[in-house]
Amino acid sequence: MNQSSLSAFIWAVADLLRGDYRQSEYGKVILPFTVLRRLECVLAPTREKVRKEKAKREAAGVDPHHFLLRASGVTFYNTCEMDLKALLGDQDHIRQNLYEYLQGFSPEVRDIFDRFEFGIQIERLAKAGLLYLVTEKFAGIDLHPSRVDNAQMGHVFEELIRKFAELSNETAGEHFTPREVIRLMVNLIFIEDDDVLTPGTDVVRTLYDPTAGTGGMLSVAAEHLLEHNPVARLGLYGQELNPESYAICKADMLIRGQDVSHIVFGNTLSEDGHARKRFDYMLSNPPFGVEWKKVEKAVRAEHELKGFDGRFGPGLPRVSDGSMLFLLHLVAKMAPVVNGTGGSRFGIVLNGSPLFTGGAGSGESEIRRYLLENDLVEAIIGLPTDMFYNTGIATYVWIVSNKKPAPRRGQVQLIDASGFWQKMRKSLGSKRKEMSDAHIAEVTKLFGDFAEADVVTLFDKDGREVGRHVLRDGQPEPAVPEGGKRKRAPLSRRFRNDSFGYTTITVERPLRDEKGKVVLGQKGRQKGLPQPDSSLRDTENVPLGEDIRAYFEREVLPHAPDAWIDESKSKVGYEIPFNRHFYVYEPPRPLEEIDAELRQVSANIMRMLGELAE
């Protein structure tokens, strides 16, 4: 069964609900029923074995739980004599029997349906006379993993959540990330670890997502690792705030055989569900531009009382955007490097503001300062716009690691992948572009090579793009088409960590009285010294490594000979002006060319007017 036919079936269920449910409420029924049927199909081959094992162990007076897990062959079970098809045989008691069926699941599964608040929907469907009809629909579809694999199922859940979010004016992007973005991030965090990806190498690693959503990042990472090294074991951990997304994620982890106690419900910022854990790899797509006022009290308390022993020691961003708090949370979860082994690498998707928001001394600047001065940032990759379902803004993938390879130490790689996209056949919300496998492979190679590179775009004589070439250092440029032109732009650049730092100096000029005479201090340390005029106060950002006095004499004194630096106010700041490093100046067209074009347009207009007058 393909994804489109499965989605079509599930949406056909909506026809039954129309009238009794608002469109925005369809998900309250369709999501839990889909999960229920999926779990039922997974358990179908061992149903009889589990029931026999239950009877045997209960007769012996022993707790059957662990024996039932072994009998089911997966990490959950159901001991009820009925399934959805059997429920249809007793229409008058379907409500009571469905409750009994749900109670037959192991505790982890019952928690999933509690998070869905499924009982409320059972009562509502029964009252509307729809419970039998909806159950009948789902009982007739085969959702066994042999028919619908985990990747397909993940896409279905994400499509459903996106649709329901749109219908209820919620933000779909809070729940999941486009799969191609996840694949790129997974490539980047694994690429430097040969021991993990080498086939046949028995390794155990952990992966964590503090904003797990439906578990897409965890699932794609697990599939990627198993594809390269089937004997590798990857323990998946996560935390999620949205109850429905948490329930779907937990169900997916159950089917994958993961320990579902590793998936925690709650707000990651105020209630760290994995407080004493450290991880080998991490991935996250926190919400963009969402304020953290609801958890401000808890976050500030941790910052002030625990400092660097907590998660938020370096600083706190402004309350209007909490994405950098997730960045700090991940840094705090990095496994330490001991005797050259261990350590962590993680990828996080952020919007543009964490690159530059906040001046020297601000929380954002102090967070950037901590990351760069501790040599934690490996690379930042600029993605195309219109890549996410709920926003068309520019986004960036940060790769952060405390185990940089020797060639990368002390440096940051910036990659402008904003041109690596193809148009989607059908837009999904704000998502109009996608990265192909070739695009992902090219960006992965640029990162892996740690090379500087340019992209050369070729145009024909009519200005149409006819080719694009990535050139590493020293490679010759491709030939220009006859009558055409080429455009070269930076694609990958390397910078020293301190090249993003600066010192903000405060430049003062003297206060003068009505006669133009400098006003001098009369008391204390200021006695006899020129008093500053606050209306003339200015600041200058001096790059780190540059002599401040030399800069001041060169850039300030020629324009303000009476100025001085108030050194007590000097602050070190960091910003990453990503776009500035990839800007390519394009000179304006010659005036003659513009005039000729205008004359031609004017002539065409006069000709058309003349034809109308005839």
C-alpha positions in Angstrom: 0.0 0.0 0.0 1.5 3.3 -1.0 1.3 6.5 1.1 -1.2 8.3 -1.1 -3.8 5.5 -1.0 -3.3 5.2 2.8 -3.8 8.9 3.2 -6.9 8.8 1.0 -8.4 6.0 3.1 -7.8 7.8 6.3 -9.4 11.0 4.9 -12.4 9.0 3.8 -13.0 8.4 7.5 -13.5 12.2 7.7 -16.7 11.8 5.6 -18.2 9.8 8.5 -17.3 12.5 11.0 -18.6 15.5 9.0 -21.5 17.2 10.8 -20.8 15.7 14.2 -17.2 16.9 14.3 -15.7 20.2 13.2 -12.9 19.7 10.6 -10.3 20.8 13.1 -11.4 18.0 15.4 -11.0 15.1 12.9 -7.5 14.4 14.3 -8.9 13.6 17.7 -10.5 10.5 16.2 -8.4 9.6 13.2 -4.9 9.7 14.9 -5.7 7.4 17.8 -7.6 4.9 15.6 -4.7 4.8 13.2 -2.2 4.1 16.0 -4.6 1.5 17.4 -4.9 -0.4 14.1 -1.1 -0.1 13.5 -0.3 -1.7 16.9 -3.0 -4.3 16.4 -1.5 -5.4 13.1 2.0 -5.6 14.6 0.7 -7.9 17.3 -1.5 -10.1 15.1 1.0 -12.9 14.4 1.6 -13.6 18.1 -1.9 -13.0 19.5 -2.7 -16.6 20.3 0.7 -17.3 21.7 0.4 -14.3 24.1 -3.0 -15.4 25.4 -1.8 -18.9 26.0 1.3 -17.7 27.8 -1.0 -15.5 30.0 -3.2 -18.4 31.0 -0.2 -20.6 31.7 1.7 -18.0 33.9 -1.5 -17.0 35.8 -2.2 -20.6 36.5 1.3 -20.9 38.0 0.7 -17.8 40.1 3.5 -15.7 38.6 3.4 -12.2 37.2 3.1 -12.8 33.4 4.4 -9.4 32.2 7.9 -10.3 31.2 6.8 -13.6 29.7 4.2 -11.9 27.6 6.8 -9.5 26.2 8.9 -12.4 25.2 5.9 -14.2 23.6 4.8 -11.1 21.6 8.3 -10.7 20.1 8.1 -6.9 20.5 8.1 -4.5 23.5 4.3 -4.5 24.1 1.4 -6.9 24.0 -2.4 -7.3 24.3 -4.1 -10.0 26.3 -7.7 -9.3 25.3 -9.6 -12.0 23.4 -11.0 -9.5 21.0 -9.6 -7.3 18.2 -11.3 -4.6 16.1 -12.9 -7.1 13.8 -14.2 -9.1 16.7 -15.7 -5.9 18.2 -17.9 -5.6 15.1 -19.7 -8.9 16.0 -21.4 -7.3 19.0 -22.6 -3.9 17.8 -24.8 -3.3 20.9 -21.8 -3.5 23.2 -19.0 -2.1 21.0 -18.4 0.8 23.4 -17.8 -1.4 26.5 -15.8 -4.0 24.5 -13.5 -1.3 23.0 -12.7 -0.2 26.5 -11.9 -3.8 27.5 -9.8 -4.2 24.4 -7.7 -1.1 25.3 -7.3 -2.3 28.8 -5.7 -5.5 27.5 -2.7 -3.6 26.2 0.5 -3.4 28.2 0.9 -0.2 30.4 3.1 1.7 27.9 0.4 1.4 25.2 -2.4 2.4 27.6 -0.5 5.6 28.3 -0.4 6.4 24.6 -4.2 6.3 24.4 -4.5 8.3 27.7 -2.4 11.1 26.0 -4.8 11.0 23.1 -7.7 11.3 25.5 -9.2 8.5 23.5 -11.9 7.8 26.1 -13.5 11.1 25.5 -13.8 10.4 21.8 -15.1 6.9 22.3 -18.0 8.4 24.4 -18.6 11.1 21.8 -18.6 8.7 18.9 -20.9 6.3 20.7 -23.4 9.1 21.5 -23.4 10.2 17.9 -23.9 6.6 16.6 -20.6 6.6 14.8 -18.4 4.3 16.9 -19.3 1.2 15.0 -18.9 2.8 11.6 -15.5 4.2 12.4 -14.3 1.0 13.9 -15.5 -0.9 10.9 -13.4 1.4 8.6 -10.2 0.8 10.5 -10.7 -2.9 11.0 -10.6 -3.3 7.3 -7.2 -1.8 6.5 -3.9 -3.7 6.9 -1.3 -1.5 8.5 1.3 -4.2 9.3 4.9 -3.0 8.8 5.3 -5.5 5.9 2.6 -3.6 4.1 3.3 -0.1 5.4 6.9 0.4 6.6 7.9 2.7 9.4 9.0 5.5 7.0 5.7 5.5 5.2 3.8 5.4 8.4 5.8 8.4 9.7 4.9 10.3 6.5 1.2 9.5 7.0 1.2 10.8 10.6 3.0 13.9 9.6 0.6 14.6 6.8 -2.3 14.1 9.1 -0.9 16.4 11.7 -0.1 19.1 9.1 -3.6 19.0 7.8 -5.2 19.1 11.2 -2.9 21.9 12.3 -3.9 23.9 9.2 -7.6 23.4 9.8 -7.3 24.5 13.4 -4.9 27.4 12.6 -2.1 25.8 14.6 1.5 25.7 13.7 2.3 22.5 11.9 6.1 23.1 12.1 6.0 22.7 15.8 5.4 19.0 15.3 7.8 17.8 12.6 10.6 18.7 10.3 10.8 18.0 6.5 12.4 14.6 5.9 15.1 15.9 3.6 16.3 18.4 6.2 16.5 15.5 8.7 18.5 13.4 6.3 21.0 16.2 5.8 21.4 16.7 9.5 21.8 13.0 10.1 24.5 12.8 7.4 26.4 15.7 9.0 26.4 14.4 12.5 27.5 10.9 11.5 29.9 11.6 8.6 33.1 12.0 10.7 32.5 8.8 12.8 33.9 5.9 10.7 33.7 3.4 13.7 29.9 3.9 13.8 29.2 3.6 10.1 31.6 0.8 9.3 29.6 -2.4 8.5 30.0 -5.1 11.0 31.3 -2.9 13.8 29.5 -3.7 17.0 28.9 -0.2 18.6 26.3 1.2 21.0 25.4 4.9 20.7 22.7 7.2 22.0 20.7 9.8 20.1 18.5 12.5 21.7 15.9 14.9 20.5 14.6 17.4 23.1 11.8 18.5 20.8 10.9 15.1 19.5 7.5 15.8 17.8 6.3 12.6 16.2 9.8 11.1 16.4 10.8 11.8 12.8 14.4 12.8 13.6 14.9 9.8 15.8 13.4 7.4 13.2 15.4 8.7 10.3 18.7 8.6 12.3 18.0 5.0 13.3 17.3 4.0 9.7 20.4 5.8 8.4 22.7 4.0 10.9 21.2 0.6 10.4 21.4 1.0 6.6 25.2 1.6 6.9 25.9 -0.8 9.8 23.2 -3.3 10.6 24.8 -4.5 13.9 25.1 -1.0 15.4 22.8 -0.3 18.3 21.3 3.2 18.7 19.4 4.0 21.8 16.8 6.7 21.1 15.8 9.3 23.7 13.4 12.2 23.4 11.0 14.6 25.1 7.9 16.2 23.7 5.4 18.7 25.0 2.4 18.1 22.6 0.3 15.2 23.9 -0.7 13.9 20.4 2.8 14.1 19.0 4.2 12.4 22.1 1.7 9.6 21.7 2.6 9.0 18.1 6.3 9.2 18.9 5.9 6.7 21.7 4.0 4.3 19.5 6.7 4.5 16.8 9.4 3.7 19.4 7.4 0.7 20.6 7.2 -0.8 17.2 10.9 -0.2 16.7 11.7 -2.1 19.8 13.0 0.9 21.7 12.7 1.4 25.4 9.7 3.8 25.5 10.7 5.0 29.0 13.3 7.0 27.1 10.5 9.1 25.6 9.4 11.6 28.2 6.4 13.9 28.2 6.8 17.5 29.3 8.4 20.9 28.7 12.1 20.4 28.1 13.1 23.8 29.3 11.4 23.7 32.7 11.3 20.0 33.3 14.4 18.2 32.0 13.2 14.7 31.5 16.8 13.3 31.2 18.5 15.4 33.9 21.4 13.1 34.5 21.9 11.8 31.0 24.5 12.7 28.4 24.3 11.6 24.7 26.6 10.8 21.8 24.4 12.4 19.2 21.5 14.9 19.3 19.1 16.5 16.8 16.6 19.3 17.3 14.2 21.6 15.5 12.9 23.9 18.2 10.1 26.3 17.5 11.2 29.5 15.8 10.5 32.8 17.5 8.4 31.4 20.3 8.5 33.2 23.6 9.5 31.3 26.8 7.5 33.5 29.3 5.6 30.5 30.6 8.8 28.8 31.8 10.7 32.0 32.6 10.6 31.6 36.4 12.1 28.1 36.2 14.7 29.0 33.6 15.9 32.1 35.4 16.1 30.2 38.7 18.3 27.6 37.1 20.5 30.2 35.5 21.0 32.2 38.7 21.2 29.4 41.2 23.2 26.8 39.3 25.2 28.9 36.8 27.4 26.7 34.7 26.5 23.7 36.8 23.0 24.0 35.2 22.1 24.2 31.5 21.9 28.0 31.1 25.1 29.3 32.6 26.4 31.3 29.6 23.4 33.6 29.4 19.7 33.9 28.6 18.2 35.2 25.3 15.4 37.7 25.3 12.0 36.3 26.3 10.5 36.7 22.8 12.6 33.8 21.4 13.6 30.7 23.3 15.4 28.8 20.5 18.8 29.5 21.9 17.7 28.0 25.2 17.4 24.7 23.4 20.9 25.2 21.9 22.3 25.6 25.5 20.2 22.6 26.6 21.9 20.4 24.0 25.4 21.7 24.9 24.7 20.7 28.5 23.8 17.2 27.3 27.1 16.6 25.5 29.1 13.6 26.6 32.5 14.6 27.9 35.7 13.8 26.0 37.9 11.5 28.2 41.4 10.6 27.2 40.7 11.5 23.6 37.5 9.4 23.3 33.8 10.0 23.8 32.3 13.4 23.2 29.2 14.5 21.2 28.0 16.1 18.1 24.6 17.6 17.4 22.6 19.4 14.8 20.0 22.0 15.5 17.8 24.0 13.1 17.5 27.7 14.0 16.3 30.9 12.2 18.6 33.8 11.5 18.3 35.7 14.8 20.6 33.5 16.9 23.4 34.4 14.4 23.4 38.1 15.2 20.7 39.3 17.6 21.9 41.2 20.7 24.9 43.4 21.1 28.0 42.9 23.2 27.1 41.8 26.7 23.6 40.6 25.8 22.4 37.1 26.5 22.5 36.1 22.9 26.0 37.4 22.4 27.3 35.7 25.5 25.9 32.4 24.3 27.7 32.8 21.0 30.8 33.8 22.9 30.7 30.7 25.0 30.3 28.4 22.0 33.0 30.0 19.9 35.6 30.6 22.7 35.1 26.9 23.7 35.6 25.8 20.0 32.2 24.0 19.9 30.8 25.3 16.5 31.9 23.1 13.6 29.7 24.5 10.8 26.6 26.5 10.0 24.7 25.7 6.8 22.2 28.1 5.3 19.2 26.3 3.9 16.9 27.5 1.1 13.9 29.6 2.0 10.4 28.0 1.8 11.6 24.7 3.2 9.4 24.4 6.2 5.6 23.9 6.5 4.8 26.9 8.6 7.4 29.5 7.6 9.2 30.7 4.5 12.0 32.5 6.4 15.7 31.6 6.1 16.8 28.8 8.3 20.2 27.5 9.4 21.6 24.1 10.6 24.2 24.5 13.3 26.6 21.5 13.8 28.1 21.7 17.2 30.7 19.3 18.6 33.2 19.0 21.5 35.3 16.4 19.6 36.4 18.3 16.5 38.9 16.6 14.3 42.3 18.3 14.3 41.9 20.1 11.0 38.7 21.8 12.2 40.0 23.0 15.6 39.8 26.7 16.1 37.7 27.2 12.9 34.1 27.4 11.8 32.9 26.4 8.4 30.0 28.4 6.8 28.2 26.8 3.9 25.6 28.7 1.8 23.2 25.9 0.6 20.4 28.4 -0.1 20.6 27.6 -3.9 20.4 23.9 -3.4 16.8 23.2 -4.0 14.2 22.1 -6.5 10.6 23.2 -6.8 8.0 20.8 -5.3 5.3 19.6 -7.6 2.7 20.5 -5.0 3.2 23.0 -2.1 2.5 21.9 1.4 1.6 25.0 3.5 4.6 27.3 3.2 6.8 24.5 1.9 7.4 25.1 -1.8 11.0 23.8 -2.1 12.8 20.6 -1.3 16.4 19.4 -1.4 17.0 16.4 -3.7 19.3 13.5 -2.8 22.0 15.1 -5.0 21.7 18.4 -3.1 22.1 16.6 0.2 25.1 14.6 -1.0 26.8 17.8 -2.3 26.3 19.7 1.0 27.5 16.6 2.9 30.6 16.4 0.8 31.4 20.1 1.3 31.2 19.6 5.0 33.1 16.3 5.0 35.9 17.8 2.8 36.1 20.9 5.1 37.0 22.7 1.8 36.5 26.3 0.6 34.4 26.3 -2.6 32.6 28.5 -5.0 29.5 27.9 -7.1 29.6 29.0 -10.8 26.3 29.4 -12.6 26.2 29.5 -16.3 23.6 31.4 -18.4 22.9 31.3 -22.1 22.6 34.4 -24.3 18.9 34.8 -23.3 19.8 34.9 -19.6 18.5 31.4 -18.8 20.4 29.2 -16.4 22.0 26.3 -18.2 24.4 24.8 -15.6 25.8 25.0 -12.1 29.2 23.8 -11.0 30.8 23.5 -7.6 34.5 24.4 -7.7 37.0 23.6 -4.9 40.2 25.5 -4.5 42.3 25.6 -7.6 39.8 24.1 -10.0 39.4 26.0 -13.3 36.1 27.7 -14.2 33.9 26.0 -16.8 33.6 27.5 -20.3 31.0 30.2 -20.9 28.3 29.4 -23.4 28.5 31.4 -26.6 26.9 34.8 -26.1 26.2 33.9 -22.5 27.8 34.7 -19.1 28.7 33.1 -15.8 28.3 34.2 -12.2 30.6 33.0 -9.5 29.6 33.1 -5.8 31.2 31.8 -2.6 29.7 28.5 -1.4 31.8 27.3 1.5 34.2 29.4 3.7 36.3 28.7 6.8 36.9 31.3 9.5 38.9 31.4 12.7 36.6 31.4 15.8 37.8 34.8 16.9 37.0 36.4 13.5 33.4 36.6 14.7 34.4 38.5 17.9 34.7 42.2 18.5 35.1 44.7 21.3 32.4 47.4 21.6 34.1 50.6 22.8 32.2 53.6 24.0 33.4 56.9 22.5 32.8 60.0 24.6 33.0 63.6 23.6 33.2 66.5 26.0 30.2 68.4 27.3 30.5 72.1 26.5 28.8 75.1 28.1 27.0 77.9 26.2 30.3 79.6 25.4 31.7 76.4 23.9 34.1 75.8 26.8 34.6 72.2 28.0 32.9 71.4 31.3 35.2 69.9 33.9 34.3 67.7 36.9 34.2 69.4 40.3 34.3 66.4 42.7 35.9 63.1 43.4 37.7 61.2 40.7 36.1 63.3 38.0 37.6 66.5 39.4 39.4 68.4 36.6 38.4 65.8 33.9 36.2 66.6 30.9 32.6 65.6 31.4 31.0 63.5 28.7 28.1 64.8 26.6 25.6 61.9 26.5 24.0 63.3 23.4 27.3 62.9 21.5 28.1 59.4 22.9 28.7 56.8 20.3 30.0 53.2 20.1 32.4 51.4 17.7 32.9 47.7 17.2 36.6 46.8 17.0 37.5 43.3 15.6 39.2 41.1 18.1 42.9 40.9 17.5 43.0 44.5 16.2 44.7 47.1 18.4 42.0 49.2 19.9 44.1 52.3 20.3 45.4 52.1 16.7 41.8 51.6 15.5 40.6 54.6 17.6 43.4 56.9 16.2 42.7 55.8 12.6 38.9 55.7 12.5 37.7 58.2 15.2 40.2 60.9 16.0 40.4 62.3 12.5 36.7 63.1 12.7 36.5 63.9 16.5 39.9 65.1 17.8 38.4 65.7 21.3 37.0 62.2 21.7 38.2 59.6 24.2 37.4 56.0 25.1 35.5 55.2 28.3 37.3 51.9 28.9 35.0 51.0 31.8 32.2 50.4 29.3 34.1 48.2 26.9 32.5 44.8 26.2 33.4 41.8 24.1 30.7 40.5 21.8 30.3 37.9 19.1 28.1 37.7 16.0 28.1 35.6 12.9 27.2 37.8 9.9 26.4 34.8 7.6 25.0 36.7 4.7 27.8 39.3 4.6 30.3 36.5 3.9 28.3 35.3 0.9 27.2 38.6 -0.6 28.3 39.1 -4.2 28.3 42.7 -5.6 26.5 43.0 -8.9 27.3 46.3 -10.6 24.3 48.1 -12.1 23.7 47.8 -15.8 25.3 50.5 -18.1 22.9 53.5 -18.6 23.2 53.1 -22.3 21.8 49.6 -22.1 18.9 50.7 -19.9 18.2 53.7 -22.2 18.1 51.4 -25.2 15.7 49.0 -23.5 13.4 51.9 -22.5 13.4 53.2 -26.1 12.5 49.8 -27.4 9.7 49.4 -24.8 8.4 52.9 -25.7 8.4 52.1 -29.4 6.4 49.0 -28.8 3.8 50.9 -26.8 3.5 53.5 -29.5 3.1 50.8 -32.2 0.3 49.0 -30.2 -1.4 52.4 -29.6 -1.2 53.1 -33.3 -2.8 49.7 -34.1 -5.7 50.4 -31.8 -6.3 53.7 -33.4 -6.6 52.2 -36.9 
